[in-house]
Protein backbone atom coordinates (compact mmCIF):
# COMPACT_ATOMS: atom_id res chain seq x y z
CA UNK A 1 0.00 0.00 0.00
CA UNK A 2 1.11 3.56 -0.69
CA UNK A 3 0.68 6.23 1.98
CA UNK A 4 0.83 9.99 1.77
CA UNK A 5 3.16 10.11 4.78
CA UNK A 6 5.33 7.21 6.00
CA UNK A 7 6.05 6.19 9.60
CA UNK A 8 8.94 8.61 10.15
CA UNK A 9 7.71 11.43 7.90
CA UNK A 10 6.51 14.65 9.51
CA UNK A 11 3.53 16.22 7.68
CA UNK A 12 3.31 20.02 7.30
CA UNK A 13 2.01 21.78 10.40
CA UNK A 14 -1.52 22.23 9.05
CA UNK A 15 -1.87 18.60 8.06
CA UNK A 16 -0.20 17.51 11.30
CA UNK A 17 -2.85 19.28 13.36
CA UNK A 18 -5.73 18.04 11.20
CA UNK A 19 -4.56 14.43 11.34
CA UNK A 20 -4.01 14.81 15.08
CA UNK A 21 -7.58 16.08 15.42
CA UNK A 22 -8.80 13.09 13.42
CA UNK A 23 -7.26 10.64 15.90
CA UNK A 24 -8.51 12.80 18.77
CA UNK A 25 -12.05 12.59 17.40
CA UNK A 26 -11.69 8.80 17.29
CA UNK A 27 -10.22 8.20 20.74
CA UNK A 28 -12.25 10.73 22.77
CA UNK A 29 -15.58 8.89 22.34
CA UNK A 30 -13.94 5.61 23.38
CA UNK A 31 -12.44 7.21 26.49
CA UNK A 32 -15.79 8.77 27.38
CA UNK A 33 -17.64 5.48 26.84
CA UNK A 34 -15.16 3.44 28.90
CA UNK A 35 -14.95 6.04 31.65
CA UNK A 36 -18.73 6.14 31.97
CA UNK A 37 -18.95 2.33 31.93
CA UNK A 38 -16.36 1.94 34.70
CA UNK A 39 -17.92 4.58 36.94
CA UNK A 40 -21.28 2.86 36.52
CA UNK A 41 -19.82 -0.19 38.31
CA UNK A 42 -19.25 1.91 41.42
CA UNK A 43 -21.83 4.70 41.00
CA UNK A 44 -20.85 8.25 41.88
CA UNK A 45 -21.99 11.76 41.11
CA UNK A 46 -21.40 13.64 37.87
CA UNK A 47 -18.41 15.50 39.35
CA UNK A 48 -16.65 12.26 40.37
CA UNK A 49 -17.37 10.81 36.92
CA UNK A 50 -15.82 13.84 35.19
CA UNK A 51 -12.73 13.66 37.45
CA UNK A 52 -12.35 9.99 36.58
CA UNK A 53 -12.47 10.78 32.85
CA UNK A 54 -9.97 13.62 33.40
CA UNK A 55 -7.54 11.11 34.90
CA UNK A 56 -8.21 8.73 32.02
CA UNK A 57 -7.41 11.49 29.52
CA UNK A 58 -4.11 12.07 31.33
CA UNK A 59 -3.12 8.38 31.35
CA UNK A 60 -3.95 7.92 27.64
CA UNK A 61 -1.99 11.09 26.78
CA UNK A 62 1.09 9.81 28.63
CA UNK A 63 0.75 6.37 27.02
CA UNK A 64 0.36 7.76 23.50
CA UNK A 65 3.30 10.16 23.80
CA UNK A 66 5.49 7.49 25.41
CA UNK A 67 4.72 4.90 22.72
CA UNK A 68 5.39 7.30 19.83
CA UNK A 69 8.66 8.69 21.25
CA UNK A 70 10.15 5.72 23.12
CA UNK A 71 7.92 2.61 22.85
CA UNK A 72 7.03 0.83 19.62
CA UNK A 73 7.26 4.13 17.67
CA UNK A 74 4.41 3.10 15.38
CA UNK A 75 1.15 4.85 14.38
CA UNK A 76 -1.02 2.95 16.86
CA UNK A 77 -3.70 4.64 18.94
CA UNK A 78 -3.82 3.83 22.66
CA UNK A 79 -6.94 3.67 24.78
CA UNK A 80 -8.71 2.04 27.74
CA UNK A 81 -8.53 -1.77 27.78
CA UNK A 82 -11.96 -3.36 27.51
CA UNK A 83 -10.58 -6.62 28.90
CA UNK A 84 -10.10 -4.85 32.25
CA UNK A 85 -13.75 -3.81 32.14
CA UNK A 86 -14.62 -7.51 31.84
CA UNK A 87 -12.45 -8.20 34.90
CA UNK A 88 -14.15 -5.45 36.88
CA UNK A 89 -17.65 -6.54 35.93
CA UNK A 90 -16.90 -10.19 36.79
CA UNK A 91 -16.14 -9.58 40.43
CA UNK A 92 -14.03 -6.53 41.09
CA UNK A 93 -16.65 -3.84 40.79
CA UNK A 94 -17.43 -3.85 44.49
CA UNK A 95 -13.78 -3.51 45.51
CA UNK A 96 -12.20 -0.79 43.34
CA UNK A 97 -9.11 -0.42 45.56
CA UNK A 98 -8.22 -4.10 45.03
CA UNK A 99 -8.86 -3.73 41.28
CA UNK A 100 -6.50 -0.81 40.84
CA UNK A 101 -3.89 -2.44 43.06
CA UNK A 102 -4.04 -5.49 40.78
CA UNK A 103 -3.75 -3.26 37.69
CA UNK A 104 -0.66 -1.61 39.17
CA UNK A 105 1.04 -4.91 40.08
CA UNK A 106 0.06 -6.56 36.80
CA UNK A 107 1.49 -3.64 34.83
CA UNK A 108 4.77 -3.96 36.70
CA UNK A 109 4.95 -7.69 35.95
CA UNK A 110 4.12 -7.09 32.27
CA UNK A 111 6.89 -4.49 31.96
CA UNK A 112 9.48 -6.79 33.56
CA UNK A 113 8.51 -9.77 31.39
CA UNK A 114 8.62 -7.63 28.25
CA UNK A 115 12.05 -6.17 29.00
CA UNK A 116 13.41 -9.73 29.05
CA UNK A 117 12.52 -9.90 25.34
CA UNK A 118 9.97 -12.71 25.68
CA UNK A 119 7.28 -11.05 23.59
CA UNK A 120 9.67 -10.29 20.75
CA UNK A 121 10.31 -14.04 20.42
CA UNK A 122 6.61 -14.59 19.76
CA UNK A 123 6.74 -12.59 16.51
CA UNK A 124 7.04 -15.72 14.34
CA UNK A 125 3.61 -16.87 15.56
CA UNK A 126 1.92 -13.91 13.87
CA UNK A 127 1.92 -14.87 10.21
CA UNK A 128 0.12 -12.81 7.58
CA UNK A 129 -2.97 -15.03 8.00
CA UNK A 130 -3.02 -14.45 11.74
CA UNK A 131 -2.63 -10.70 11.25
CA UNK A 132 -5.49 -10.67 8.71
CA UNK A 133 -7.77 -12.52 11.14
CA UNK A 134 -6.85 -10.08 13.92
CA UNK A 135 -7.88 -7.14 11.73
CA UNK A 136 -11.22 -8.73 10.87
CA UNK A 137 -11.81 -9.96 14.43
CA UNK A 138 -11.49 -6.49 15.90
CA UNK A 139 -14.14 -5.16 13.55
CA UNK A 140 -16.61 -7.99 14.16
CA UNK A 141 -16.13 -8.36 17.92
CA UNK A 142 -16.83 -4.65 18.36
CA UNK A 143 -20.23 -4.98 16.68
CA UNK A 144 -22.15 -5.59 19.94
CA UNK A 145 -20.88 -2.29 21.33
CA UNK A 146 -21.55 -0.53 18.01
CA UNK A 147 -25.07 -2.01 17.93
CA UNK A 148 -25.79 -0.60 21.38
CA UNK A 149 -24.47 2.80 20.33
CA UNK A 150 -26.61 3.13 17.19
CA UNK A 151 -29.83 1.73 18.66
CA UNK A 152 -29.83 3.17 22.19
CA UNK A 153 -33.07 5.16 22.59
CA UNK A 154 -33.04 8.66 24.07
CA UNK A 155 -35.66 11.01 25.42
CA UNK A 156 -35.79 12.65 21.99
CA UNK A 157 -35.37 9.73 19.57
CA UNK A 158 -36.49 6.09 19.42
CA UNK A 159 -34.24 3.15 18.62
CA UNK A 160 -35.69 2.98 15.09
CA UNK A 161 -35.04 6.69 14.51
CA UNK A 162 -31.44 6.34 15.72
CA UNK A 163 -30.88 3.29 13.49
CA UNK A 164 -32.22 5.16 10.44
CA UNK A 165 -29.99 8.14 11.27
CA UNK A 166 -26.98 5.83 11.60
CA UNK A 167 -27.58 4.11 8.24
CA UNK A 168 -27.99 7.49 6.53
CA UNK A 169 -24.83 8.86 8.12
CA UNK A 170 -22.79 5.77 7.16
CA UNK A 171 -23.85 5.91 3.51
CA UNK A 172 -23.15 9.66 3.43
CA UNK A 173 -19.64 8.97 4.76
CA UNK A 174 -18.97 6.44 2.00
CA UNK A 175 -20.30 8.83 -0.67
CA UNK A 176 -18.11 11.59 0.75
CA UNK A 177 -15.12 9.21 0.76
CA UNK A 178 -15.67 8.51 -2.93
CA UNK A 179 -15.72 12.15 -4.04
CA UNK A 180 -13.43 13.88 -1.50
CA UNK A 181 -9.73 14.35 -2.18
CA UNK A 182 -6.54 15.20 -0.32
CA UNK A 183 -6.70 16.34 3.29
CA UNK A 184 -10.51 16.36 3.22
CA UNK A 185 -10.57 12.63 2.59
CA UNK A 186 -7.86 11.99 5.17
CA UNK A 187 -9.79 13.85 7.88
CA UNK A 188 -13.22 12.61 6.83
CA UNK A 189 -13.92 10.91 10.18
CA UNK A 190 -13.28 14.12 12.11
CA UNK A 191 -15.65 16.16 9.93
CA UNK A 192 -18.24 13.38 10.00
CA UNK A 193 -18.36 13.56 13.81
CA UNK A 194 -18.87 17.33 13.72
CA UNK A 195 -21.47 17.37 10.93
CA UNK A 196 -23.22 14.27 12.30
CA UNK A 197 -23.52 15.83 15.76
CA UNK A 198 -24.96 19.08 14.36
CA UNK A 199 -27.41 17.17 12.14
CA UNK A 200 -28.57 15.03 15.04
CA UNK A 201 -29.14 18.06 17.26
CA UNK A 202 -31.19 19.71 14.48
CA UNK A 203 -33.33 16.63 13.91
CA UNK A 204 -33.76 15.79 17.58
CA UNK A 205 -33.50 19.08 19.51
CA UNK A 206 -31.75 18.68 22.83
CA UNK A 207 -29.35 20.69 24.95
CA UNK A 208 -25.74 19.86 24.05
CA UNK A 209 -24.52 21.22 27.38
CA UNK A 210 -24.28 19.09 30.55
CA UNK A 211 -26.68 20.10 33.35
CA UNK A 212 -23.99 20.65 35.96
CA UNK A 213 -21.81 23.47 37.25
CA UNK A 214 -18.13 22.61 36.76
CA UNK A 215 -15.05 24.86 36.71
CA UNK A 216 -13.42 25.56 33.35
CA UNK A 217 -9.94 24.60 34.58
CA UNK A 218 -9.20 22.23 37.48
CA UNK A 219 -6.60 19.61 38.38
CA UNK A 220 -7.63 16.02 38.96
CA UNK A 221 -5.06 15.28 41.69
CA UNK A 222 -6.36 17.84 44.18
CA UNK A 223 -8.30 15.19 46.12
CA UNK A 224 -6.18 12.22 44.99
CA UNK A 225 -5.79 9.72 47.84
CA UNK A 226 -4.35 6.42 46.56
CA UNK A 227 -5.48 3.39 48.54
CA UNK A 228 -3.97 -0.04 47.90
CA UNK A 229 -5.72 -3.27 48.89
CA UNK A 230 -4.43 -6.69 47.87
CA UNK A 231 -7.04 -9.36 47.15
CA UNK A 232 -5.59 -12.65 45.88
CA UNK A 233 -8.72 -13.66 43.96
CA UNK A 234 -8.99 -10.34 42.14
CA UNK A 235 -5.23 -10.31 41.54
CA UNK A 236 -5.31 -13.76 39.89
CA UNK A 237 -8.30 -12.71 37.82
CA UNK A 238 -6.43 -9.64 36.58
CA UNK A 239 -3.33 -11.69 35.80
CA UNK A 240 -5.57 -13.55 33.35
CA UNK A 241 -6.75 -10.16 32.08
CA UNK A 242 -3.14 -9.18 31.53
CA UNK A 243 -2.58 -12.38 29.55
CA UNK A 244 -5.42 -11.32 27.28
CA UNK A 245 -4.11 -7.76 27.19
CA UNK A 246 -0.62 -8.91 26.19
CA UNK A 247 -2.13 -10.93 23.32
CA UNK A 248 -4.12 -7.84 22.30
CA UNK A 249 -1.08 -5.57 22.60
CA UNK A 250 1.17 -7.89 20.62
CA UNK A 251 -1.54 -8.47 18.03
CA UNK A 252 -2.05 -4.72 17.59
CA UNK A 253 1.67 -4.16 16.96
CA UNK A 254 1.86 -7.13 14.60
CA UNK A 255 -1.21 -5.91 12.69
CA UNK A 256 0.59 -2.65 11.91
CA UNK A 257 3.73 -4.65 11.09
CA UNK A 258 1.75 -6.62 8.50
CA UNK A 259 0.51 -3.36 6.98
CA UNK A 260 3.59 -1.11 7.08
CA UNK A 261 6.54 -3.54 7.37
CA UNK A 262 8.70 -1.35 9.68
CA UNK A 263 12.25 -2.31 10.58
CA UNK A 264 13.59 -3.74 13.86
CA UNK A 265 10.28 -5.23 15.02
CA UNK A 266 11.68 -7.28 17.96
CA UNK A 267 12.92 -4.09 19.62
CA UNK A 268 9.66 -2.29 18.84
CA UNK A 269 7.66 -5.12 20.43
CA UNK A 270 9.81 -5.17 23.56
CA UNK A 271 9.60 -1.43 24.08
CA UNK A 272 5.94 -1.23 23.12
CA UNK A 273 4.69 -3.88 25.55
CA UNK A 274 7.04 -2.60 28.28
CA UNK A 275 5.62 0.91 27.85
CA UNK A 276 2.10 -0.49 28.11
CA UNK A 277 3.05 -2.16 31.38
CA UNK A 278 4.64 0.97 32.86
CA UNK A 279 1.68 3.18 31.90
CA UNK A 280 -0.67 0.68 33.54
CA UNK A 281 1.37 1.07 36.73
CA UNK A 282 0.54 4.79 36.52
CA UNK A 283 -3.12 3.96 35.82
CA UNK A 284 -3.31 1.74 38.90
CA UNK A 285 -1.72 4.46 41.04
CA UNK A 286 -4.21 7.08 39.82
CA UNK A 287 -7.13 4.66 40.22
CA UNK A 288 -8.29 4.34 36.62
CA UNK A 289 -8.68 1.49 34.15
CA UNK A 290 -5.49 0.43 32.32
CA UNK A 291 -4.64 1.01 28.65
CA UNK A 292 -3.72 -1.06 25.63
CA UNK A 293 -2.66 -0.52 22.01
CA UNK A 294 -5.80 -0.62 19.85
CA UNK A 295 -5.99 -3.11 17.00
CA UNK A 296 -8.28 -0.97 14.84
CA UNK A 297 -5.46 1.51 14.12
CA UNK A 298 -4.74 -0.06 10.68
CA UNK A 299 -8.34 0.64 9.67
CA UNK A 300 -7.87 4.36 10.30
CA UNK A 301 -4.45 4.33 8.61
CA UNK A 302 -5.93 2.69 5.52
CA UNK A 303 -8.95 4.99 5.39
CA UNK A 304 -6.86 8.17 5.90
CA UNK A 305 -3.78 7.16 3.88
CA UNK A 306 -1.49 8.57 6.60
CA UNK A 307 0.99 6.30 8.44
CA UNK A 308 3.08 8.97 10.21
CA UNK A 309 3.59 8.39 13.92
CA UNK A 310 4.19 12.09 14.51
CA UNK A 311 0.49 12.93 14.07
CA UNK A 312 -0.03 11.39 17.52
CA UNK A 313 2.09 14.07 19.21
CA UNK A 314 -0.55 16.83 18.83
CA UNK A 315 -3.19 14.22 19.74
CA UNK A 316 -1.41 13.41 23.01
CA UNK A 317 -0.90 17.10 23.82
CA UNK A 318 -4.59 17.83 23.23
CA UNK A 319 -5.56 14.90 25.47
CA UNK A 320 -3.20 16.26 28.13
CA UNK A 321 -4.88 19.65 27.92
CA UNK A 322 -8.33 18.04 28.23
CA UNK A 323 -7.27 16.33 31.46
CA UNK A 324 -7.29 19.79 33.08
CA UNK A 325 -10.58 21.00 31.56
CA UNK A 326 -13.53 19.41 33.42
CA UNK A 327 -16.25 21.54 31.84
CA UNK A 328 -14.95 20.75 28.34
CA UNK A 329 -14.79 17.07 29.29
CA UNK A 330 -18.43 17.14 30.37
CA UNK A 331 -19.48 18.86 27.12
CA UNK A 332 -17.60 16.28 25.01
CA UNK A 333 -19.51 13.60 26.85
CA UNK A 334 -22.70 14.94 25.28
CA UNK A 335 -21.77 13.81 21.71
CA UNK A 336 -24.70 11.59 20.59
CA UNK A 337 -23.84 7.91 20.85
CA UNK A 338 -25.38 7.21 17.43
CA UNK A 339 -22.78 9.53 15.83
CA UNK A 340 -19.99 7.66 17.61
CA UNK A 341 -21.33 4.28 16.49
CA UNK A 342 -21.79 5.39 12.88
CA UNK A 343 -18.20 6.63 12.69
CA UNK A 344 -16.97 3.33 14.08
CA UNK A 345 -18.91 1.41 11.40
CA UNK A 346 -17.00 3.33 8.72
CA UNK A 347 -13.65 2.66 10.43
CA UNK A 348 -14.37 -1.04 10.91
CA UNK A 349 -15.30 -1.45 7.23
CA UNK A 350 -11.85 -0.13 6.33
CA UNK A 351 -10.40 -2.56 8.87
CA UNK A 352 -12.11 -5.54 7.24
CA UNK A 353 -10.97 -4.36 3.80
CA UNK A 354 -7.38 -4.30 5.04
CA UNK A 355 -7.68 -7.81 6.46
CA UNK A 356 -9.16 -9.19 3.24
CA UNK A 357 -6.40 -7.55 1.22
CA UNK A 358 -3.76 -9.32 3.32
CA UNK A 359 -5.57 -12.66 2.94
CA UNK A 360 -5.72 -12.27 -0.86
CA UNK A 361 -2.01 -11.45 -1.04
CA UNK A 362 -1.18 -15.08 -0.11
CA UNK A 363 -1.82 -18.34 -2.00
CA UNK A 364 -5.42 -18.98 -1.01
CA UNK A 365 -6.43 -22.58 -0.34
CA UNK A 366 -9.47 -24.25 1.20
CA UNK A 367 -7.52 -24.75 4.44
CA UNK A 368 -6.79 -21.03 4.48
CA UNK A 369 -10.51 -20.35 4.54
CA UNK A 370 -10.93 -22.70 7.50
CA UNK A 371 -8.10 -21.01 9.39
CA UNK A 372 -9.79 -17.65 8.85
CA UNK A 373 -13.38 -18.82 9.27
CA UNK A 374 -13.35 -20.66 12.61
CA UNK A 375 -11.73 -17.86 14.69
CA UNK A 376 -14.14 -15.31 13.24
CA UNK A 377 -17.20 -17.48 13.94
CA UNK A 378 -16.09 -18.23 17.51
CA UNK A 379 -15.15 -14.60 18.14
CA UNK A 380 -18.58 -13.37 17.02
CA UNK A 381 -20.42 -16.06 19.01
CA UNK A 382 -18.54 -15.22 22.20
CA UNK A 383 -19.10 -11.49 21.65
CA UNK A 384 -22.87 -11.98 21.51
CA UNK A 385 -23.19 -14.40 24.45
CA UNK A 386 -25.98 -13.25 26.79
CA UNK A 387 -24.94 -11.92 30.18
CA UNK A 388 -26.75 -14.82 31.86
CA UNK A 389 -24.48 -17.26 30.02
CA UNK A 390 -21.31 -15.28 30.78
CA UNK A 391 -22.19 -15.24 34.46
CA UNK A 392 -22.02 -19.05 34.47
CA UNK A 393 -18.31 -18.94 33.50
CA UNK A 394 -15.80 -19.42 36.35
CA UNK A 395 -14.62 -15.95 37.36
CA UNK A 396 -10.97 -16.81 36.92
CA UNK A 397 -11.33 -17.65 33.19
CA UNK A 398 -14.19 -15.31 32.33
CA UNK A 399 -11.86 -12.44 31.25
CA UNK A 400 -10.35 -14.78 28.62
CA UNK A 401 -13.20 -17.06 27.48
CA UNK A 402 -15.69 -14.20 27.74
CA UNK A 403 -13.72 -11.99 25.34
CA UNK A 404 -14.50 -12.72 21.69
CA UNK A 405 -11.35 -11.05 20.43
CA UNK A 406 -9.06 -13.09 22.69
CA UNK A 407 -10.86 -16.36 21.89
CA UNK A 408 -10.54 -15.60 18.18
CA UNK A 409 -6.83 -14.81 18.41
CA UNK A 410 -6.07 -17.96 20.41
CA UNK A 411 -8.13 -20.03 17.94
CA UNK A 412 -6.34 -18.69 14.85
CA UNK A 413 -2.96 -19.40 16.48
CA UNK A 414 -4.05 -23.00 17.14
CA UNK A 415 -5.45 -23.43 13.62
CA UNK A 416 -2.40 -21.88 11.93
CA UNK A 417 0.36 -23.58 13.93
CA UNK A 418 -1.16 -26.83 15.25
CA UNK A 419 -4.15 -27.96 13.17
CA UNK A 420 -2.88 -26.80 9.74
CA UNK A 421 0.84 -26.12 10.24
CA UNK A 422 2.94 -25.09 7.28
CA UNK A 423 5.41 -27.68 6.08
CA UNK A 424 8.98 -26.81 6.96
N, C-alpha and C positions, 0 to 999 in steps of 0.2 A: 504494500500500500504506500501511496505517496502522501506526505503531509506538508502543510504549508510551513510549519515550523517543527524542527526536530527536537529531540530530548534536550540538548544543550544549547539550543538557539534561543536568543532573547528577542521577542517581538518588539516592535516600536512601542513607545510608551502608551499611546492611545489604544492599540490593540491589546497590550499587556493588561491594562485596566479593564477593558471590556471582557476579555477572556477570564480574568479574575472574577469579575462580577457574575459571569456565567456559572462558574463553579460555586460561587457563593449562593446564587439562586437555587442551586441544586442541593447543597448540603444544609442550608438553613432549615428548610422544611423537615428534613430528616432529624436534625437536632431537636427541633421543636416537638416533633411527634414522639421521639424517644424520651425526651425530658418529661413531657406530659404523661406518657405511659408509666414511667418509673414512679413519678410522684403520686400517681393514682394508687400504687400499691401500698403506700403509707400516706394517706390523705393529709393535705395541709392547705393552708390558705393560699390565695392568689399571690401574695407577696413572697411566701416561701417557695412557691413554684417558680416564680420569675428568678429568684436568687439561684435556685438549682440550675436553671437553664443558663444563667450568666456563668456559673462555674463550668458548665458543660461547654459553652462557647470558648472559654479560656483553655480548657484541656485540649479541645480539638485544634485550636490555633497553635498551641505549643507542639502538638503531635505533627501537624501538617508542616510547620516550619522546620522542625527537627528532621523529618523524613526527607524533605526536599534538599536540605543543606548537608546533612550528615548521614542519614539513614540509607534507604535504598536508592535515593536520588532519581526517582522515576515519577512520571505524571499520574500518581494514584491518589485519589481523594481519601481522606480519613474521616471516620465518623463513629458514633456510638455502636457498640457491638450488640446486636440483637440476641446473640447466644447468652449474654449475661442477663438479658431480660427474662429469658426462659428460666435461667437459674434462680432468679429472684422470685418469679411467679410460682416456681415449683416447691418453695419452702423457705425462702429467705426473706420474703416480703415483710414478715412480722419482726424481723431482727436486723434492721439496716446496718447497725454497727458491726455485726458479725459478717455481713455481706461485704462491706467495704474493707474490712480487715482482710478478708479472703482475697479480694481483688488486689489489694496491695501486695500481699505475700505471693500470690500467683504471678503477678507481674514481675516480681523480683526473681522468682524461679525461672520464668520464661526468658528473661534477659540473660541470666547466667547460662542456661542451656544453649541459647543461641550463640553466645560469645564463644562457646567451645567449637562452633562450626558444624554442629549436628544437622541443622536444617539445610545447610548448603549441600550436604551429602545426599539429601533427598531429591535433588533437582532431577535426577535421571528418571524418577518415577513419573514426572509430569511430561508425558509425551504430547505431541500435537493433538492427538485424539482426546486425551484427558483435559487439556486446556480448552478445547472446543466444547466439551461437555460442561466444564465449569462455567463458561460464558453463557451457555443456554440455561443451565440450572439456575443461575442467579436470577435471570429474567422470569423463569416460570415459578420458582419458589417464592418470589415476591408478589405473585398475583393475588394471594389472599389479602395481603395488606392493601394492595392497590384496589381490589374489589371493595373493601371497606371504605376506602377514601372516596371513591366515585359514587357510592350508593348510600352513604350515610345521610339520613334525612336531617334537616334543620328546621328551625321555627318558620323559615321563609320558603323552603323548597322541599318537595317530597323526594323520595328515593328515585322515582321514575324521572322527575324533572332533572335531578342531578345527573342521572345516567345519560339522558338525552344531551345535556350540556356537555358532558365529558366526550361523548362520541363526536359531537360537532367540533369541539375544540381539537380533538386528535386529528380529524380529517383536515381541518384548517391548517394545522401544523405541517402535515405532509404536503399539502398544496403549496404552502409557503416555502417549504424546503425545496420543492421542485423548481420554483421560479426565482428564489432569492439567490444572491451571489455575494462572494467575498465575505467581509466581516459580518454582514447581516445574516448570512447563512450560518456562520460559525457561532454567533451569539443568539441563535433563534430561540433556544430554550429560555434564556433570560427574558427576551421580549415577550415570549408566549406567557410567562408567569405574570408579567405586568398587565398585558392586554387582557388576558383571561380573568384576572382579578377584577379589573375595571368593568369588563362585560358582565361578570357575575353580579357585581354590586348594582349595576344598572337594571338587570333583569329581576333580581331578587333584592330589593332595597333593604339594607341593614347597616347599622353603624359599624364602620371599620375600626373604631377606636375601642380599646378595652375599658370596661366600666370600673376602673380603679384609679386611685390617686398615687402615682409613683414618682419619685424624683427623676429628673432627666439624667443626672450623672450620680453614680453611687458605686462603691466598691463592694465586692461580694465577700471579702474576708473580715469585714468589720465584726461580725458575730460568729466567726469561724471557731468552733471548739471541737477539734478532732477527738473522737472516742473510739478506742480499739477494744474489740471483744472477740476472743477466739472461740469458735464453735467447730468441733472436729467434723460433725456431719456436714455443715455448710461448707467448710473448707474442702472436704473431699469432693462434694458436689461441684464446687467451682474449679477444682483441679480438672475435672472432666470437661467443664466449660472451656478451660484454657486449652485442653487438647483439641476441642472443636475450633477454638479461635485460632490456634496455630495452623490447623489445616486450612482455615479460611484465609489467614494472613499469607501463608505460603502460596496458596492457590491464586490469590489476587496478584501477587508479584509475578508468578509464573504466567498468568493470563496476559499481562502486559509484555512479558518476555516473548511469548508466542506472537504478539502483534508487532512489537517494535524491534526485537532482536538486539538489545543493548549488550555492551561488552561487560566482562567481569561479573557475571551473575552470581557466583558463589559469595563474593564479598558483599554484593548488594543484598542478598538474602540474609546473610549474617547480621549486617547492620540494620536492615529493615525490621526484622523480627525482634532484635535486641532493643531498638528504639520503641517499638510497640510495647514491649515489656516494661521499659523504664517509664514511659508515659502513663501506663496503667498503675504503676506505683504512685505517681502523682495523683491520678484519679482516685485511688483508694484513700489517699491522705486527705483530699478535699471532700470526699464523701459523695462522689458521683460515679455513674456507670462507666466502665472502661471503654477503650476505643479499639478499632481494628481497621486495617486497610480494606477498602470496599472493592468488591470484585466487579462492579458495574462500570468502573472507570473506563475500560476499553470501549464501551458503548458510547460514552460521551466523546472520547477521543475520535472514534470513527465518525460520529455524526457532526462534529465540529471541524475535523481535519487538522487539529492542532495537538501536537504531542510534546510541547515544551513544558518542562517541569517548572520553569520560572514563573509561569502564570499563577502558580499556587502561592507565591510570596505575597502579592497584594491580597489574595484571598485570606491568607492567615492573618495579615495585619488588620483586615477589616473585621474578621472574627474576634481578634484581640480587642479592637475598639468596642465591639458590641458587648463584650463581657463587662464593660463598665457603664452601659447604657440601659438601665432597667426599663424605662418607659418605651424606648425603641424596641426592646426585646418583646414587651407585651404587645405592641402594635403588630410586629411581625408575626406573632402567634395568631393574628386574626385573618391571615391569608386563607381563603376557602379551601377546605380539604379536597374538593373536587378538582380544583386547579392543580394542586400538588399531584394528585393521582393521574390526571391526564398527561402532565408533563413526564411522569415516570413511565407511562405507557409508550410514549414516543422514544424515550431513552432505551427502554428494554427491547423495543423492536430493532433498534440499531445494534444492540448487544447480540440478539439472536442472529442477525445478518452476519455479524463478525464471526460468530461460532460456526455457522454454516459455511462460510468462506474458507475457514481453516479446515473443516472436514473435507470439502471438495478439493483442497489442494493436495490431498494424499490419494493413493490408489484405493478406491472405494470397493470394498467387498461386502458380501452378506454378513460376515462376522463383524465387520466394522459397524454395520447398522445395529447389530445386537449390543455391541459394546456401548454405543451411544443411547440406544433405546431404553434398556433396563434402568440405568441410573436416573434418566429423566422421568420415567413412569413412577419409580419408587419415590423420587424426590417430590413429585407433585402429590402423590397419595399421602405421604407423611405431612406435607404442608397443609392439606385440607382435612386432616384428622379432627374429629370433633373434640372439644375440650373434655367431655366425659370419658372419651377413650384415652386421651393423653394422661388424665389423672389416674388411670389404672397402671401406668408405667411406674416401675420402681424409681424413686426420686434420684438415685445415684446415677442412673443411665438416661433419665429423661432429657437432660440437656443435649445428649448426643442423638439418641433414637427418636427424639421428638423434634429434631431440626431437619427439615427436608433437604436443605443444602448439604449438610454434613453427611447425611445418609447417602445422598447421590454421589458425593465425592468419594466416599469410602467404597461404594459399589463400583464406580468406574475404575478405581485402582485395582480392585479384585478382578474385574472382568478383563482389564487390559494386561495385567501382569501374572495372573494365576489361571483364569479360565481359558483365555485365548492369548497366551504369551507369544511374542514374536520369536521366530527361530533365530538362534544365534544371539 
